[in-house]
Amino acid sequence: MRILLILVATLVFLGVLWGPAFMVALRYWRRGDAGAFGQLRYLYPAQLIVAVALAFTADLLGLRQPAALLAGATICVGVCGALFISLRHLLLSKRT
């Protein structure tokens, strides 16, 4: 039962972290731009590293409620990843 709970928590963490960027890339893919998915292979590891680094930093600094800080950092990093893909697509579309 404990392993199932860990598995569900991990899947929720990754879904919240990577979901917004995937949805933005999927939106651009449906519009005919498949290049948005190419950035996900760089963005996903970067998001994971930043979220885990923020969680460890909060724990090392002795901040209270590290689980809440991890949840907040995960949501913020996920939204920032989606904004990165949107801004990149906007800048590349203006260039051409």
GULUMMAR-486632 format. One record per residue: x, z, y of N, C-alpha, C, O, CB in turn. Coordinates in steps of 0.02 Angstrom, whole numbers. Glycine has a CB too. Layout:
BEGIN
<pt n_u="X" n_w="Z" n_v="Y" ca_u="X" ca_w="Z" ca_v="Y" c_u="X" c_w="Z" c_v="Y" o_u="X" o_w="Z" o_v="Y" cb_u="X" cb_w="Z" cb_v="Y"/>
...
//
This chain:
BEGIN
<pt n_u="41" n_w="0" n_v="-60" ca_u="0" ca_w="0" ca_v="0" c_u="43" c_w="0" c_v="63" o_u="27" o_w="-32" o_v="113" cb_u="-47" cb_w="60" cb_v="0"/>
<pt n_u="98" n_w="35" n_v="60" ca_u="143" ca_w="40" ca_v="117" c_u="175" c_w="-29" c_v="132" o_u="184" o_w="-48" o_v="190" cb_u="198" cb_w="93" cb_v="105"/>
<pt n_u="193" n_w="-65" n_v="79" ca_u="224" ca_w="-131" ca_v="89" c_u="173" c_w="-179" c_v="119" o_u="191" o_w="-220" o_v="161" cb_u="249" cb_w="-159" cb_v="21"/>
<pt n_u="110" n_w="-173" n_v="99" ca_u="58" ca_w="-216" ca_v="128" c_u="49" c_w="-202" c_v="202" o_u="40" o_w="-248" o_v="242" cb_u="-8" cb_w="-206" cb_v="91"/>
<pt n_u="52" n_w="-139" n_v="221" ca_u="46" ca_w="-121" ca_v="292" c_u="105" c_w="-148" c_v="332" o_u="96" o_w="-172" o_v="388" cb_u="41" cb_w="-45" cb_v="300"/>
<pt n_u="165" n_w="-143" n_v="305" ca_u="224" ca_w="-170" ca_v="338" c_u="219" c_w="-246" c_v="345" o_u="237" o_w="-274" o_v="397" cb_u="289" cb_w="-151" cb_v="300"/>
<pt n_u="195" n_w="-279" n_v="293" ca_u="186" ca_w="-352" ca_v="296" c_u="136" c_w="-372" c_v="349" o_u="148" o_w="-420" o_v="386" cb_u="165" cb_w="-378" cb_v="228"/>
<pt n_u="80" n_w="-338" n_v="352" ca_u="29" ca_w="-354" ca_v="402" c_u="56" c_w="-340" c_v="473" o_u="45" o_w="-381" o_v="518" cb_u="-35" cb_w="-313" cb_v="390"/>
<pt n_u="91" n_w="-285" n_v="482" ca_u="119" ca_w="-269" ca_v="549" c_u="170" c_w="-322" c_v="569" o_u="173" o_w="-341" o_v="628" cb_u="152" cb_w="-200" cb_v="549"/>
<pt n_u="211" n_w="-345" n_v="523" ca_u="261" ca_w="-397" ca_v="538" c_u="227" c_w="-463" c_v="556" o_u="248" o_w="-497" o_v="603" cb_u="308" cb_w="-407" cb_v="478"/>
<pt n_u="175" n_w="-481" n_v="520" ca_u="140" ca_w="-543" ca_v="536" c_u="105" c_w="-540" c_v="603" o_u="103" o_w="-589" o_v="640" cb_u="89" cb_w="-559" cb_v="481"/>
<pt n_u="77" n_w="-482" n_v="620" ca_u="45" ca_w="-474" ca_v="686" c_u="98" c_w="-478" c_v="740" o_u="87" o_w="-510" o_v="792" cb_u="7" cb_w="-407" cb_v="690"/>
<pt n_u="156" n_w="-446" n_v="730" ca_u="210" ca_w="-449" ca_v="779" c_u="232" c_w="-521" c_v="791" o_u="239" o_w="-542" o_v="848" cb_u="270" cb_w="-407" cb_v="755"/>
<pt n_u="244" n_w="-558" n_v="737" ca_u="266" ca_w="-628" ca_v="745" c_u="211" c_w="-672" c_v="775" o_u="226" o_w="-718" o_v="812" cb_u="289" cb_w="-656" cb_v="678"/>
<pt n_u="149" n_w="-658" n_v="758" ca_u="94" ca_w="-696" ca_v="786" c_u="87" c_w="-686" c_v="861" o_u="75" o_w="-734" o_v="899" cb_u="29" cb_w="-678" cb_v="752"/>
<pt n_u="94" n_w="-624" n_v="883" ca_u="90" ca_w="-609" ca_v="955" c_u="151" c_w="-637" c_v="991" o_u="146" o_w="-660" o_v="1048" cb_u="84" cb_w="-533" cb_v="967"/>
<pt n_u="209" n_w="-634" n_v="959" ca_u="270" ca_w="-658" ca_v="990" c_u="273" c_w="-733" c_v="995" o_u="289" o_w="-760" o_v="1048" cb_u="330" cb_w="-633" cb_v="951"/>
<pt n_u="256" n_w="-767" n_v="942" ca_u="264" ca_w="-840" ca_v="939" c_u="199" c_w="-878" c_v="951" o_u="202" o_w="-939" o_v="960" cb_u="293" cb_w="-860" cb_v="873"/>
<pt n_u="143" n_w="-845" n_v="950" ca_u="79" ca_w="-879" ca_v="957" c_u="69" c_w="-916" c_v="1023" o_u="50" o_w="-975" o_v="1022" cb_u="24" cb_w="-830" cb_v="950"/>
<pt n_u="82" n_w="-884" n_v="1080" ca_u="71" ca_w="-921" ca_v="1143" c_u="113" c_w="-984" c_v="1151" o_u="89" o_w="-1035" o_v="1174" cb_u="85" cb_w="-875" cb_v="1202"/>
<pt n_u="177" n_w="-980" n_v="1131" ca_u="220" ca_w="-1040" ca_v="1137" c_u="196" c_w="-1094" c_v="1089" o_u="198" o_w="-1153" o_v="1107" cb_u="293" cb_w="-1021" cb_v="1122"/>
<pt n_u="174" n_w="-1075" n_v="1030" ca_u="149" ca_w="-1125" ca_v="983" c_u="85" c_w="-1158" c_v="1009" o_u="76" o_w="-1218" o_v="1001" cb_u="136" cb_w="-1093" cb_v="915"/>
<pt n_u="41" n_w="-1119" n_v="1041" ca_u="-20" ca_w="-1148" ca_v="1066" c_u="-7" c_w="-1197" c_v="1123" o_u="-41" o_w="-1248" o_v="1128" cb_u="-67" cb_w="-1092" cb_v="1089"/>
<pt n_u="41" n_w="-1182" n_v="1165" ca_u="58" ca_w="-1228" ca_v="1220" c_u="89" c_w="-1291" c_v="1191" o_u="73" o_w="-1347" o_v="1213" cb_u="107" cb_w="-1194" cb_v="1270"/>
<pt n_u="134" n_w="-1284" n_v="1142" ca_u="165" ca_w="-1342" ca_v="1111" c_u="113" c_w="-1385" c_v="1075" o_u="116" o_w="-1446" o_v="1076" cb_u="220" cb_w="-1321" cb_v="1062"/>
<pt n_u="65" n_w="-1352" n_v="1043" ca_u="11" ca_w="-1388" ca_v="1009" c_u="-32" c_w="-1426" c_v="1059" o_u="-54" o_w="-1482" o_v="1045" cb_u="-32" cb_w="-1340" cb_v="968"/>
<pt n_u="-45" n_w="-1396" n_v="1116" ca_u="-84" ca_w="-1430" ca_v="1168" c_u="-49" c_w="-1493" c_v="1192" o_u="-80" o_w="-1546" o_v="1199" cb_u="-97" cb_w="-1383" cb_v="1227"/>
<pt n_u="17" n_w="-1489" n_v="1203" ca_u="54" ca_w="-1548" ca_v="1225" c_u="60" c_w="-1599" c_v="1170" o_u="61" o_w="-1659" o_v="1183" cb_u="124" cb_w="-1528" cb_v="1249"/>
<pt n_u="63" n_w="-1577" n_v="1107" ca_u="66" ca_w="-1624" ca_v="1051" c_u="2" c_w="-1663" c_v="1046" o_u="2" o_w="-1723" o_v="1032" cb_u="81" cb_w="-1587" cb_v="986"/>
<pt n_u="-54" n_w="-1629" n_v="1056" ca_u="-119" ca_w="-1664" ca_v="1054" c_u="-127" c_w="-1714" c_v="1111" o_u="-164" o_w="-1763" o_v="1105" cb_u="-176" cb_w="-1614" cb_v="1057"/>
<pt n_u="-90" n_w="-1703" n_v="1165" ca_u="-91" ca_w="-1751" ca_v="1220" c_u="-43" c_w="-1808" c_v="1210" o_u="-40" o_w="-1854" o_v="1250" cb_u="-75" cb_w="-1716" cb_v="1285"/>
<pt n_u="-4" n_w="-1807" n_v="1156" ca_u="41" ca_w="-1862" ca_v="1140" c_u="114" c_w="-1847" c_v="1151" o_u="155" o_w="-1893" o_v="1144" cb_u="23" cb_w="-1920" cb_v="1179"/>
<pt n_u="132" n_w="-1786" n_v="1168" ca_u="202" ca_w="-1768" ca_v="1179" c_u="226" c_w="-1724" c_v="1122" o_u="214" o_w="-1664" o_v="1122" cb_u="212" cb_w="-1733" cb_v="1247"/>
<pt n_u="260" n_w="-1754" n_v="1074" ca_u="284" ca_w="-1716" ca_v="1016" c_u="349" c_w="-1680" c_v="1031" o_u="373" o_w="-1641" o_v="990" cb_u="294" cb_w="-1762" cb_v="957"/>
<pt n_u="379" n_w="-1692" n_v="1089" ca_u="442" ca_w="-1660" ca_v="1107" c_u="437" c_w="-1586" c_v="1119" o_u="488" o_w="-1551" o_v="1118" cb_u="470" cb_w="-1693" cb_v="1167"/>
<pt n_u="377" n_w="-1561" n_v="1131" ca_u="369" ca_w="-1490" ca_v="1144" c_u="385" c_w="-1448" c_v="1082" o_u="409" o_w="-1392" o_v="1088" cb_u="297" cb_w="-1475" cb_v="1166"/>
<pt n_u="373" n_w="-1475" n_v="1023" ca_u="389" ca_w="-1439" ca_v="962" c_u="464" c_w="-1435" c_v="950" o_u="488" o_w="-1390" o_v="915" cb_u="355" cb_w="-1472" cb_v="902"/>
<pt n_u="502" n_w="-1481" n_v="978" ca_u="574" ca_w="-1480" ca_v="970" c_u="606" c_w="-1419" c_v="1003" o_u="658" o_w="-1395" o_v="980" cb_u="605" cb_w="-1542" cb_v="999"/>
<pt n_u="575" n_w="-1394" n_v="1055" ca_u="602" ca_w="-1335" ca_v="1090" c_u="588" c_w="-1270" c_v="1053" o_u="622" o_w="-1220" o_v="1065" cb_u="574" cb_w="-1331" cb_v="1159"/>
<pt n_u="540" n_w="-1271" n_v="1008" ca_u="522" ca_w="-1209" ca_v="973" c_u="578" c_w="-1185" c_v="927" o_u="584" o_w="-1125" o_v="915" cb_u="459" cb_w="-1220" cb_v="933"/>
<pt n_u="618" n_w="-1230" n_v="902" ca_u="672" ca_w="-1208" ca_v="857" c_u="726" c_w="-1169" c_v="894" o_u="763" o_w="-1131" o_v="864" cb_u="704" cb_w="-1268" cb_v="822"/>
<pt n_u="730" n_w="-1177" n_v="960" ca_u="776" ca_w="-1137" ca_v="1001" c_u="740" c_w="-1076" c_v="1030" o_u="770" o_w="-1023" o_v="1039" cb_u="806" cb_w="-1179" cb_v="1056"/>
<pt n_u="677" n_w="-1085" n_v="1046" ca_u="639" ca_w="-1033" ca_v="1080" c_u="622" c_w="-975" c_v="1033" o_u="626" o_w="-917" o_v="1053" cb_u="576" cb_w="-1062" cb_v="1110"/>
<pt n_u="603" n_w="-990" n_v="971" ca_u="583" ca_w="-937" ca_v="925" c_u="638" c_w="-886" c_v="911" o_u="626" o_w="-826" o_v="917" cb_u="560" cb_w="-968" cb_v="859"/>
<pt n_u="699" n_w="-907" n_v="894" ca_u="751" ca_w="-856" ca_v="884" c_u="768" c_w="-819" c_v="949" o_u="783" o_w="-759" o_v="947" cb_u="814" cb_w="-889" cb_v="857"/>
<pt n_u="767" n_w="-853" n_v="1005" ca_u="781" ca_w="-820" ca_v="1069" c_u="729" c_w="-767" c_v="1084" o_u="746" o_w="-712" o_v="1107" cb_u="785" cb_w="-871" cb_v="1126"/>
<pt n_u="666" n_w="-782" n_v="1072" ca_u="613" ca_w="-734" ca_v="1084" c_u="620" c_w="-674" c_v="1038" o_u="611" o_w="-617" o_v="1059" cb_u="544" cb_w="-766" cb_v="1074"/>
<pt n_u="637" n_w="-686" n_v="976" ca_u="645" ca_w="-631" ca_v="928" c_u="703" c_w="-586" c_v="948" o_u="698" o_w="-525" o_v="944" cb_u="656" cb_w="-659" cb_v="857"/>
<pt n_u="758" n_w="-616" n_v="968" ca_u="816" ca_w="-577" ca_v="989" c_u="800" c_w="-535" c_v="1051" o_u="819" o_w="-477" o_v="1054" cb_u="877" cb_w="-623" cb_v="1003"/>
<pt n_u="766" n_w="-565" n_v="1100" ca_u="751" ca_w="-528" ca_v="1161" c_u="702" c_w="-471" c_v="1148" o_u="711" o_w="-416" o_v="1174" cb_u="721" cb_w="-576" cb_v="1214"/>
<pt n_u="651" n_w="-483" n_v="1107" ca_u="602" ca_w="-430" ca_v="1092" c_u="634" c_w="-372" c_v="1055" o_u="621" o_w="-314" o_v="1071" cb_u="544" cb_w="-459" cb_v="1051"/>
<pt n_u="676" n_w="-387" n_v="1006" ca_u="709" ca_w="-333" ca_v="969" c_u="761" c_w="-297" c_v="1012" o_u="768" o_w="-236" o_v="1007" cb_u="743" cb_w="-362" cb_v="906"/>
<pt n_u="796" n_w="-334" n_v="1054" ca_u="845" ca_w="-302" ca_v="1099" c_u="810" c_w="-256" c_v="1149" o_u="836" o_w="-202" o_v="1164" cb_u="885" cb_w="-356" cb_v="1136"/>
<pt n_u="753" n_w="-277" n_v="1175" ca_u="716" ca_w="-233" ca_v="1220" c_u="691" c_w="-170" c_v="1185" o_u="691" o_w="-116" o_v="1214" cb_u="657" cb_w="-271" cb_v="1250"/>
<pt n_u="670" n_w="-177" n_v="1122" ca_u="647" ca_w="-119" ca_v="1085" c_u="705" c_w="-70" c_v="1071" o_u="697" o_w="-10" o_v="1079" cb_u="616" cb_w="-140" cb_v="1018"/>
<pt n_u="763" n_w="-96" n_v="1051" ca_u="820" ca_w="-53" ca_v="1039" c_u="845" c_w="-21" c_v="1104" o_u="867" o_w="37" o_v="1104" cb_u="876" cb_w="-92" cb_v="1006"/>
<pt n_u="843" n_w="-58" n_v="1159" ca_u="864" ca_w="-30" ca_v="1223" c_u="818" c_w="27" c_v="1245" o_u="841" o_w="78" o_v="1270" cb_u="865" cb_w="-85" cb_v="1276"/>
<pt n_u="753" n_w="18" n_v="1235" ca_u="706" ca_w="71" ca_v="1252" c_u="718" c_w="133" c_v="1209" o_u="712" o_w="190" o_v="1233" cb_u="633" cb_w="47" cb_v="1244"/>
<pt n_u="734" n_w="122" n_v="1146" ca_u="748" ca_w="179" ca_v="1102" c_u="813" c_w="213" c_v="1121" o_u="817" o_w="275" o_v="1120" cb_u="751" cb_w="155" cb_v="1029"/>
<pt n_u="864" n_w="175" n_v="1138" ca_u="929" ca_w="204" ca_v="1157" c_u="924" c_w="242" c_v="1223" o_u="959" o_w="292" o_v="1232" cb_u="982" cb_w="150" cb_v="1163"/>
<pt n_u="883" n_w="219" n_v="1268" ca_u="874" ca_w="253" ca_v="1332" c_u="831" c_w="316" c_v="1326" o_u="826" o_w="355" o_v="1374" cb_u="844" cb_w="206" cb_v="1383"/>
<pt n_u="802" n_w="325" n_v="1269" ca_u="761" ca_w="385" ca_v="1258" c_u="693" c_w="382" c_v="1291" o_u="664" o_w="434" o_v="1306" cb_u="797" cb_w="444" cb_v="1281"/>
<pt n_u="668" n_w="323" n_v="1303" ca_u="602" ca_w="316" ca_v="1334" c_u="548" c_w="338" c_v="1285" o_u="555" o_w="330" o_v="1225" cb_u="590" cb_w="244" cb_v="1358"/>
<pt n_u="494" n_w="365" n_v="1312" ca_u="441" ca_w="389" ca_v="1270" c_u="399" c_w="331" c_v="1244" o_u="396" o_w="278" o_v="1276" cb_u="397" cb_w="439" cb_v="1308"/>
<pt n_u="367" n_w="341" n_v="1188" ca_u="322" ca_w="294" ca_v="1156" c_u="355" c_w="226" c_v="1144" o_u="335" o_w="176" o_v="1174" cb_u="260" cb_w="285" cb_v="1198"/>
<pt n_u="405" n_w="224" n_v="1101" ca_u="439" ca_w="159" ca_v="1089" c_u="393" c_w="107" c_v="1057" o_u="404" o_w="47" o_v="1066" cb_u="499" cb_w="170" cb_v="1044"/>
<pt n_u="342" n_w="128" n_v="1020" ca_u="296" ca_w="79" ca_v="990" c_u="256" c_w="43" c_v="1044" o_u="245" o_w="-17" o_v="1040" cb_u="249" cb_w="113" cb_v="941"/>
<pt n_u="235" n_w="80" n_v="1095" ca_u="198" ca_w="49" ca_v="1150" c_u="244" c_w="3" c_v="1190" o_u="223" o_w="-50" o_v="1212" cb_u="167" cb_w="102" cb_v="1196"/>
<pt n_u="306" n_w="23" n_v="1199" ca_u="354" ca_w="-20" ca_v="1234" c_u="369" c_w="-83" c_v="1195" o_u="377" o_w="-136" o_v="1224" cb_u="419" cb_w="18" cb_v="1248"/>
<pt n_u="373" n_w="-77" n_v="1128" ca_u="383" ca_w="-136" ca_v="1087" c_u="324" c_w="-183" c_v="1093" o_u="333" o_w="-244" o_v="1098" cb_u="394" cb_w="-116" cb_v="1013"/>
<pt n_u="264" n_w="-156" n_v="1092" ca_u="204" ca_w="-199" ca_v="1099" c_u="203" c_w="-234" c_v="1167" o_u="189" o_w="-293" o_v="1171" cb_u="140" cb_w="-157" cb_v="1089"/>
<pt n_u="218" n_w="-196" n_v="1219" ca_u="219" ca_w="-227" ca_v="1286" c_u="274" c_w="-279" c_v="1293" o_u="262" o_w="-332" o_v="1322" cb_u="229" cb_w="-173" cb_v="1339"/>
<pt n_u="333" n_w="-264" n_v="1266" ca_u="388" ca_w="-313" ca_v="1270" c_u="372" c_w="-375" c_v="1229" o_u="389" o_w="-431" o_v="1250" cb_u="453" cb_w="-281" cb_v="1245"/>
<pt n_u="339" n_w="-366" n_v="1173" ca_u="321" ca_w="-424" ca_v="1130" c_u="272" c_w="-469" c_v="1166" o_u="280" o_w="-530" o_v="1165" cb_u="292" cb_w="-400" cb_v="1064"/>
<pt n_u="222" n_w="-440" n_v="1197" ca_u="173" ca_w="-480" ca_v="1234" c_u="206" c_w="-516" c_v="1292" o_u="193" o_w="-575" o_v="1303" cb_u="115" cb_w="-436" cb_v="1259"/>
<pt n_u="247" n_w="-481" n_v="1330" ca_u="281" ca_w="-512" ca_v="1388" c_u="328" c_w="-568" c_v="1366" o_u="329" o_w="-620" o_v="1398" cb_u="320" cb_w="-459" cb_v="1427"/>
<pt n_u="366" n_w="-558" n_v="1314" ca_u="412" ca_w="-609" ca_v="1291" c_u="374" c_w="-670" c_v="1264" o_u="395" o_w="-726" o_v="1274" cb_u="460" cb_w="-581" cb_v="1236"/>
<pt n_u="318" n_w="-658" n_v="1230" ca_u="277" ca_w="-713" ca_v="1205" c_u="249" c_w="-755" c_v="1261" o_u="249" o_w="-817" o_v="1258" cb_u="221" cb_w="-687" cb_v="1162"/>
<pt n_u="224" n_w="-722" n_v="1313" ca_u="196" ca_w="-759" ca_v="1370" c_u="251" c_w="-796" c_v="1408" o_u="241" o_w="-852" o_v="1431" cb_u="159" cb_w="-710" cb_v="1418"/>
<pt n_u="310" n_w="-764" n_v="1414" ca_u="366" ca_w="-798" ca_v="1447" c_u="388" c_w="-860" c_v="1409" o_u="408" o_w="-910" o_v="1439" cb_u="424" cb_w="-750" cb_v="1455"/>
<pt n_u="385" n_w="-858" n_v="1343" ca_u="402" ca_w="-917" ca_v="1304" c_u="353" c_w="-974" c_v="1315" o_u="373" o_w="-1032" o_v="1320" cb_u="403" cb_w="-899" cb_v="1230"/>
<pt n_u="289" n_w="-957" n_v="1320" ca_u="239" ca_w="-1008" ca_v="1334" c_u="249" c_w="-1037" c_v="1404" o_u="241" o_w="-1097" o_v="1415" cb_u="168" cb_w="-979" cb_v="1328"/>
<pt n_u="266" n_w="-994" n_v="1452" ca_u="280" ca_w="-1019" ca_v="1519" c_u="341" c_w="-1063" c_v="1521" o_u="344" o_w="-1112" o_v="1559" cb_u="289" cb_w="-960" cb_v="1567"/>
<pt n_u="391" n_w="-1047" n_v="1481" ca_u="452" ca_w="-1088" ca_v="1478" c_u="435" c_w="-1158" c_v="1454" o_u="459" o_w="-1208" o_v="1482" cb_u="504" cb_w="-1056" cb_v="1432"/>
<pt n_u="395" n_w="-1163" n_v="1402" ca_u="377" ca_w="-1229" ca_v="1376" c_u="336" c_w="-1268" c_v="1427" o_u="346" o_w="-1328" o_v="1436" cb_u="339" cb_w="-1223" cb_v="1309"/>
<pt n_u="290" n_w="-1234" n_v="1460" ca_u="249" ca_w="-1267" ca_v="1511" c_u="291" c_w="-1292" c_v="1569" o_u="284" o_w="-1349" o_v="1592" cb_u="194" cb_w="-1220" cb_v="1537"/>
<pt n_u="336" n_w="-1249" n_v="1593" ca_u="378" ca_w="-1269" ca_v="1649" c_u="426" c_w="-1325" c_v="1630" o_u="438" o_w="-1371" o_v="1670" cb_u="418" cb_w="-1210" cb_v="1675"/>
<pt n_u="452" n_w="-1323" n_v="1570" ca_u="497" ca_w="-1376" ca_v="1547" c_u="459" c_w="-1443" c_v="1544" o_u="485" o_w="-1494" o_v="1565" cb_u="527" cb_w="-1359" cb_v="1478"/>
<pt n_u="399" n_w="-1441" n_v="1518" ca_u="360" ca_w="-1502" ca_v="1514" c_u="342" c_w="-1528" c_v="1584" o_u="344" o_w="-1588" o_v="1596" cb_u="296" cb_w="-1491" cb_v="1473"/>
<pt n_u="326" n_w="-1482" n_v="1629" ca_u="311" ca_w="-1502" ca_v="1697" c_u="371" c_w="-1534" c_v="1732" o_u="364" o_w="-1585" o_v="1765" cb_u="287" cb_w="-1442" cb_v="1737"/>
<pt n_u="429" n_w="-1504" n_v="1724" ca_u="489" ca_w="-1531" ca_v="1754" c_u="510" c_w="-1599" c_v="1725" o_u="532" o_w="-1643" o_v="1761" cb_u="546" cb_w="-1482" cb_v="1747"/>
<pt n_u="502" n_w="-1606" n_v="1659" ca_u="519" ca_w="-1670" ca_v="1628" c_u="469" c_w="-1724" c_v="1646" o_u="488" o_w="-1783" o_v="1651" cb_u="523" cb_w="-1663" cb_v="1553"/>
<pt n_u="407" n_w="-1706" n_v="1656" ca_u="357" ca_w="-1757" ca_v="1675" c_u="367" c_w="-1779" c_v="1747" o_u="352" o_w="-1836" o_v="1764" cb_u="285" cb_w="-1730" cb_v="1664"/>
<pt n_u="390" n_w="-1734" n_v="1790" ca_u="403" ca_w="-1752" ca_v="1860" c_u="465" c_w="-1796" c_v="1866" o_u="469" o_w="-1837" o_v="1912" cb_u="411" cb_w="-1689" cb_v="1903"/>
<pt n_u="512" n_w="-1788" n_v="1820" ca_u="576" ca_w="-1825" ca_v="1823" c_u="565" c_w="-1899" c_v="1807" o_u="598" o_w="-1942" o_v="1836" cb_u="627" cb_w="-1795" cb_v="1774"/>
<pt n_u="520" n_w="-1914" n_v="1762" ca_u="510" ca_w="-1984" ca_v="1742" c_u="460" c_w="-2019" c_v="1784" o_u="446" o_w="-2078" o_v="1773" cb_u="489" cb_w="-1987" cb_v="1671"/>
//
